[in-house]
């Protein structure tokens, strides 16, 4: 299909799709920066009440570490995406 046969509103949506994408990425990145404190609180909760859920006492440390590492990877990815998309 030729680009001239596309409606004008569709071309505008395609050209301006980066604006809401940057906005959503920024909001998600802001929320991700709030999460490490919540993960620490979750880890403390599991340390106090983990023996009811898990037989092994160190599972809460492993679980919190895995969640934090994945969270930091998401932060790096969204920061990189936001930077590269804004350029």
Order of alpha helices (4+ residues) and beta strands (2+ residues): alpha-alpha-alpha
